[in-house]
Amino acid sequence: MDEVELMTREARISPCNPAESLNEREVARRERIQSSLDLLRKLVPGVRDDSDKVEVYEKTSKYVLFLKSKVGAQFDVDFLHEFLPY
């Protein structure tokens, strides 16, 4: 094996090659957005697999408001502690 094959992904993403690092971060960011949208499409009633991003966001925000009107803010602190622990 030559030296290039032994390099890990982390080694290739270095300050020496900022364009590649930026591109990989952008790909990872887009993957996170897509996986979050896919999850919302499964969880939110009325959102279909073919719903565009704006429709997903609109229906999700309406659904969250609906749920909050039913249960109030009693779970807000629990959510913050579990998912935003800083």
Backbone as JSON Lines, residues from 0, in Angstrom:
{"i":0,"aa":"M","n":[0.83,-1.19,0.0],"ca":[0.0,0.0,0.0],"c":[0.87,1.24,0.0]}
{"i":1,"aa":"D","n":[0.45,2.19,-0.79],"ca":[1.24,3.42,-0.75],"c":[0.71,4.34,0.34]}
{"i":2,"aa":"E","n":[1.42,5.38,0.59],"ca":[1.13,6.28,1.71],"c":[-0.24,6.94,1.61]}
{"i":3,"aa":"V","n":[-0.69,7.26,0.4],"ca":[-1.97,7.93,0.22],"c":[-3.11,7.02,0.66]}
{"i":4,"aa":"E","n":[-3.01,5.72,0.38],"ca":[-4.06,4.79,0.76],"c":[-4.18,4.65,2.27]}
{"i":5,"aa":"L","n":[-3.12,4.88,2.99],"ca":[-3.13,4.74,4.44],"c":[-3.73,5.93,5.16]}
{"i":6,"aa":"M","n":[-3.9,7.02,4.45],"ca":[-4.43,8.22,5.09],"c":[-5.89,8.02,5.45]}
{"i":7,"aa":"T","n":[-6.25,8.42,6.63],"ca":[-7.64,8.34,7.05],"c":[-8.4,9.53,6.5]}
{"i":8,"aa":"R","n":[-9.7,9.47,6.6],"ca":[-10.52,10.59,6.15],"c":[-10.17,11.85,6.91]}
{"i":9,"aa":"E","n":[-9.95,11.72,8.22],"ca":[-9.62,12.88,9.03],"c":[-8.3,13.51,8.59]}
{"i":10,"aa":"A","n":[-7.37,12.68,8.18],"ca":[-6.08,13.2,7.75],"c":[-6.23,13.96,6.44]}
{"i":11,"aa":"R","n":[-7.13,13.52,5.57],"ca":[-7.33,14.21,4.29],"c":[-8.01,15.55,4.5]}
{"i":12,"aa":"I","n":[-8.85,15.65,5.53],"ca":[-9.51,16.92,5.84],"c":[-8.59,17.69,6.77]}
{"i":13,"aa":"S","n":[-7.8,18.52,6.2],"ca":[-6.83,19.23,7.01],"c":[-6.8,20.7,6.64]}
{"i":14,"aa":"P","n":[-6.17,21.51,7.47],"ca":[-6.06,22.93,7.15],"c":[-5.27,23.16,5.87]}
{"i":15,"aa":"C","n":[-4.48,22.17,5.45],"ca":[-3.69,22.3,4.23],"c":[-4.57,22.29,2.99]}
{"i":16,"aa":"N","n":[-5.76,21.7,3.11],"ca":[-6.66,21.62,1.97],"c":[-8.04,22.12,2.4]}
{"i":17,"aa":"P","n":[-8.2,23.42,2.59],"ca":[-9.47,23.95,3.11],"c":[-10.65,23.75,2.17]}
{"i":18,"aa":"A","n":[-10.42,23.7,0.86],"ca":[-11.53,23.51,-0.08],"c":[-12.16,22.14,0.12]}
{"i":19,"aa":"E","n":[-11.34,21.13,0.27],"ca":[-11.86,19.78,0.48],"c":[-12.58,19.7,1.82]}
{"i":20,"aa":"S","n":[-12.01,20.33,2.83],"ca":[-12.63,20.34,4.14],"c":[-13.99,21.03,4.08]}
{"i":21,"aa":"L","n":[-14.06,22.15,3.4],"ca":[-15.31,22.88,3.27],"c":[-16.34,22.05,2.51]}
{"i":22,"aa":"N","n":[-15.92,21.4,1.44],"ca":[-16.82,20.58,0.65],"c":[-17.37,19.42,1.48]}
{"i":23,"aa":"E","n":[-16.52,18.76,2.23],"ca":[-16.97,17.63,3.05],"c":[-17.92,18.1,4.15]}
{"i":24,"aa":"R","n":[-17.66,19.25,4.74],"ca":[-18.57,19.8,5.75],"c":[-19.91,20.14,5.13]}
{"i":25,"aa":"E","n":[-19.91,20.68,3.92],"ca":[-21.15,21.02,3.24],"c":[-21.94,19.75,2.9]}
{"i":26,"aa":"V","n":[-21.28,18.72,2.47],"ca":[-21.95,17.44,2.19],"c":[-22.57,16.89,3.46]}
{"i":27,"aa":"A","n":[-21.83,16.94,4.56],"ca":[-22.35,16.45,5.84],"c":[-23.55,17.29,6.3]}
{"i":28,"aa":"R","n":[-23.47,18.61,6.1],"ca":[-24.57,19.49,6.47],"c":[-25.82,19.17,5.67]}
{"i":29,"aa":"R","n":[-25.68,18.96,4.38],"ca":[-26.82,18.62,3.54],"c":[-27.42,17.27,3.9]}
{"i":30,"aa":"E","n":[-26.56,16.31,4.27],"ca":[-27.05,15.0,4.7],"c":[-27.86,15.12,5.99]}
{"i":31,"aa":"R","n":[-27.4,15.97,6.93],"ca":[-28.15,16.19,8.17],"c":[-29.5,16.81,7.89]}
{"i":32,"aa":"I","n":[-29.54,17.79,6.99],"ca":[-30.81,18.43,6.64],"c":[-31.75,17.4,6.03]}
{"i":33,"aa":"Q","n":[-31.24,16.59,5.1],"ca":[-32.09,15.61,4.42],"c":[-32.6,14.56,5.39]}
{"i":34,"aa":"S","n":[-31.76,14.08,6.29],"ca":[-32.22,13.06,7.24],"c":[-33.25,13.65,8.21]}
{"i":35,"aa":"S","n":[-33.09,14.92,8.58],"ca":[-34.07,15.57,9.45],"c":[-35.41,15.75,8.73]}
{"i":36,"aa":"L","n":[-35.35,16.14,7.47],"ca":[-36.59,16.28,6.7],"c":[-37.28,14.93,6.53]}
{"i":37,"aa":"D","n":[-36.51,13.88,6.29],"ca":[-37.08,12.54,6.15],"c":[-37.79,12.12,7.44]}
{"i":38,"aa":"L","n":[-37.17,12.42,8.58],"ca":[-37.78,12.08,9.86],"c":[-39.07,12.86,10.07]}
{"i":39,"aa":"L","n":[-39.06,14.15,9.76],"ca":[-40.27,14.96,9.9],"c":[-41.39,14.44,8.99]}
{"i":40,"aa":"R","n":[-41.03,14.0,7.8],"ca":[-42.04,13.45,6.88],"c":[-42.72,12.22,7.47]}
{"i":41,"aa":"K","n":[-41.98,11.47,8.28],"ca":[-42.55,10.27,8.91],"c":[-43.37,10.6,10.15]}
{"i":42,"aa":"L","n":[-42.98,11.65,10.87],"ca":[-43.59,11.95,12.16],"c":[-44.81,12.86,12.09]}
{"i":43,"aa":"V","n":[-44.8,13.81,11.17],"ca":[-45.84,14.84,11.16],"c":[-47.02,14.39,10.3]}
{"i":44,"aa":"P","n":[-48.21,14.36,10.88],"ca":[-49.38,13.97,10.11],"c":[-49.63,14.93,8.95]}
{"i":45,"aa":"G","n":[-50.01,14.39,7.82],"ca":[-50.32,15.21,6.66],"c":[-49.14,15.54,5.79]}
{"i":46,"aa":"V","n":[-47.93,15.19,6.22],"ca":[-46.75,15.41,5.39],"c":[-46.45,14.12,4.65]}
{"i":47,"aa":"R","n":[-46.34,14.23,3.35],"ca":[-46.11,13.04,2.52],"c":[-44.65,12.95,2.11]}
{"i":48,"aa":"D","n":[-44.28,11.8,1.56],"ca":[-42.9,11.61,1.1],"c":[-42.52,12.59,0.0]}
{"i":49,"aa":"D","n":[-43.5,13.04,-0.78],"ca":[-43.21,13.95,-1.88],"c":[-43.42,15.42,-1.51]}
{"i":50,"aa":"S","n":[-43.66,15.71,-0.23],"ca":[-43.82,17.1,0.21],"c":[-42.49,17.84,0.08]}
{"i":51,"aa":"D","n":[-42.56,19.09,-0.41],"ca":[-41.32,19.86,-0.52],"c":[-40.91,20.4,0.86]}
{"i":52,"aa":"K","n":[-39.71,20.95,0.93],"ca":[-39.16,21.4,2.21],"c":[-40.04,22.43,2.9]}
{"i":53,"aa":"V","n":[-40.53,23.39,2.14],"ca":[-41.35,24.45,2.74],"c":[-42.61,23.86,3.35]}
{"i":54,"aa":"E","n":[-43.25,22.95,2.65],"ca":[-44.46,22.31,3.19],"c":[-44.15,21.54,4.46]}
{"i":55,"aa":"V","n":[-43.0,20.84,4.48],"ca":[-42.6,20.1,5.67],"c":[-42.42,21.06,6.84]}
{"i":56,"aa":"Y","n":[-41.72,22.17,6.61],"ca":[-41.48,23.14,7.68],"c":[-42.78,23.77,8.17]}
{"i":57,"aa":"E","n":[-43.65,24.14,7.25],"ca":[-44.92,24.77,7.62],"c":[-45.79,23.82,8.45]}
{"i":58,"aa":"K","n":[-45.96,22.61,7.98],"ca":[-46.81,21.67,8.7],"c":[-46.19,21.25,10.03]}
{"i":59,"aa":"T","n":[-44.88,21.15,10.07],"ca":[-44.21,20.81,11.32],"c":[-44.42,21.91,12.36]}
{"i":60,"aa":"S","n":[-44.25,23.16,11.95],"ca":[-44.43,24.26,12.91],"c":[-45.88,24.31,13.39]}
{"i":61,"aa":"K","n":[-46.84,24.09,12.5],"ca":[-48.25,24.07,12.92],"c":[-48.53,22.9,13.86]}
{"i":62,"aa":"Y","n":[-47.9,21.75,13.59],"ca":[-48.11,20.57,14.43],"c":[-47.51,20.79,15.82]}
{"i":63,"aa":"V","n":[-46.34,21.4,15.88],"ca":[-45.73,21.69,17.18],"c":[-46.6,22.66,17.97]}
{"i":64,"aa":"L","n":[-47.11,23.68,17.31],"ca":[-48.01,24.63,17.99],"c":[-49.27,23.92,18.48]}
{"i":65,"aa":"F","n":[-49.82,23.03,17.68],"ca":[-50.99,22.26,18.08],"c":[-50.68,21.4,19.31]}
{"i":66,"aa":"L","n":[-49.55,20.71,19.28],"ca":[-49.18,19.86,20.43],"c":[-48.97,20.7,21.68]}
{"i":67,"aa":"K","n":[-48.32,21.84,21.54],"ca":[-48.1,22.72,22.71],"c":[-49.42,23.23,23.26]}
{"i":68,"aa":"S","n":[-50.39,23.46,22.39],"ca":[-51.69,23.92,22.88],"c":[-52.38,22.82,23.68]}
{"i":69,"aa":"K","n":[-52.06,21.57,23.41],"ca":[-52.67,20.45,24.12],"c":[-51.96,20.13,25.44]}
{"i":70,"aa":"V","n":[-50.63,20.21,25.45],"ca":[-49.89,19.81,26.65],"c":[-49.25,20.99,27.38]}
{"i":71,"aa":"G","n":[-49.27,22.16,26.78],"ca":[-48.66,23.32,27.42],"c":[-47.15,23.27,27.32]}
{"i":72,"aa":"A","n":[-46.51,23.99,28.2],"ca":[-45.05,24.09,28.19],"c":[-44.4,23.17,29.21]}
{"i":73,"aa":"Q","n":[-45.17,22.22,29.74],"ca":[-44.67,21.39,30.84],"c":[-43.46,20.54,30.45]}
{"i":74,"aa":"F","n":[-43.26,20.25,29.17],"ca":[-42.14,19.41,28.77],"c":[-40.98,20.19,28.17]}
{"i":75,"aa":"D","n":[-41.09,21.51,28.11],"ca":[-40.03,22.32,27.52],"c":[-38.7,22.14,28.24]}
{"i":76,"aa":"V","n":[-38.72,22.21,29.54],"ca":[-37.48,22.08,30.31],"c":[-36.88,20.69,30.14]}
{"i":77,"aa":"D","n":[-37.71,19.66,30.14],"ca":[-37.22,18.31,29.93],"c":[-36.54,18.18,28.56]}
{"i":78,"aa":"F","n":[-37.17,18.74,27.56],"ca":[-36.6,18.7,26.21],"c":[-35.24,19.4,26.19]}
{"i":79,"aa":"L","n":[-35.17,20.59,26.78],"ca":[-33.92,21.34,26.78],"c":[-32.81,20.57,27.49]}
{"i":80,"aa":"H","n":[-33.13,19.93,28.6],"ca":[-32.11,19.18,29.33],"c":[-31.67,17.94,28.56]}
{"i":81,"aa":"E","n":[-32.56,17.3,27.87],"ca":[-32.22,16.08,27.17],"c":[-31.5,16.32,25.84]}
{"i":82,"aa":"F","n":[-31.95,17.33,25.08],"ca":[-31.43,17.51,23.75],"c":[-30.5,18.71,23.58]}
{"i":83,"aa":"L","n":[-30.51,19.63,24.52],"ca":[-29.63,20.78,24.48],"c":[-28.96,20.94,25.85]}
{"i":84,"aa":"P","n":[-28.1,20.01,26.22],"ca":[-27.59,19.96,27.59],"c":[-26.59,21.04,27.97]}
{"i":85,"aa":"Y","n":[-26.27,21.97,27.11],"ca":[-25.28,22.98,27.45],"c":[-25.87,24.23,27.98]}
